[in-house]
Each structure stands twice: as structure tokens, then as C-alpha cells.
Amino acid sequence: MSPRGWQGGGIPALCVPTDRERIGQDSSYEQEGKVQFVIDAVYAMGHALHNMHKNLCPGKVGLCPRMDPVDGVELLKYIRNVNFSGLPWKCIFSSALSP
């Protein structure tokens, strides 16, 4: 992730990490149980769009005519073919798992 961000009012900011951002074992912080599902969904969408772009717009930077606009049915096929691993989880999407 880039250290650049935005402050209120649209003012660019440089975010420099300090040790205060770390969550230690003695911390009282407890992540809400559904957050990991949101993280997985973002990764799945990112991987799907990346793979779709590689296939439909090879060697092109930015959207090509085949992805502008994005075909939702086609994108769903890419989402269902995404697999990625993180710590400590592994995500596998399959149309066989869909209801």
C-alpha cells in the first residue's frame, strides 16, 4: 500500500507508519468476525478484474474497448475462477459451490 493518502478537504497527505499502528498480543483490540469476508471479497474482485484485463486487453494499460463497459456476466466467470491464499486462509471460488 502506498504511504500517500488524503486528508479531509482533499489535501494530499503523506502517511508515515509508526510503532503505534501495531496491534500487540496484549492489545484489547478484537476484530469483528465478518471483516475477513470483506477483505476476501476485495481480493477476489481485484484478482478477477486483473485476470480479465490480462485476457481481454493483453499488453494494454488501462481499459480497452473489450472491457469498457465491463460485462457483469463475464466478470462473474472470472470471479468464480479466482483462487488466492493469505494467512491463515485460502479462498477457492467455484461455480460448483454456488446455490
TAGI-V878132 format. One record per residue. N is the residue number from 1. D_CENTER is the distance of its C-alpha to the mean C-alpha in Angstrom with 1 decimal. Layout:
n=(N;N)
d_center=(D_CENTER;D_CENTER)
This chain:
n=(1;2;3;4;5;6;7;8;9;10;11;12;13;14;15;16;17;18;19;20;21;22;23;24;25;26;27;28;29;30;31;32;33;34;35;36;37;38;39;40;41;42;43;44;45;46;47;48;49;50;51;52;53;54;55;56;57;58;59;60;61;62;63;64;65;66;67;68;69;70;71;72;73;74;75;76;77;78;79;80;81;82;83;84;85;86;87;88;89;90;91;92;93;94;95;96;97;98;99)
d_center=(11.6;14.5;17.4;18.1;17.5;19.6;22.4;24.0;25.9;23.5;24.9;22.8;22.6;22.2;20.6;22.3;21.4;24.4;25.3;25.1;21.2;21.7;22.1;25.1;26.6;29.2;26.7;27.1;23.4;22.1;18.5;18.6;18.1;15.5;12.9;11.6;11.2;9.0;6.7;7.1;6.7;3.3;2.9;6.0;5.8;4.5;7.0;9.3;9.7;10.2;12.7;14.3;14.9;16.4;18.7;19.7;19.9;20.9;21.7;20.8;18.9;17.4;18.0;21.0;23.4;22.0;18.6;20.2;19.9;17.2;18.9;17.3;19.3;18.3;14.5;15.1;16.8;13.9;11.6;14.7;14.9;11.6;12.4;10.9;12.5;12.0;14.8;16.5;14.8;14.3;12.6;14.6;14.5;17.9;20.0;22.7;21.0;20.8;23.7)
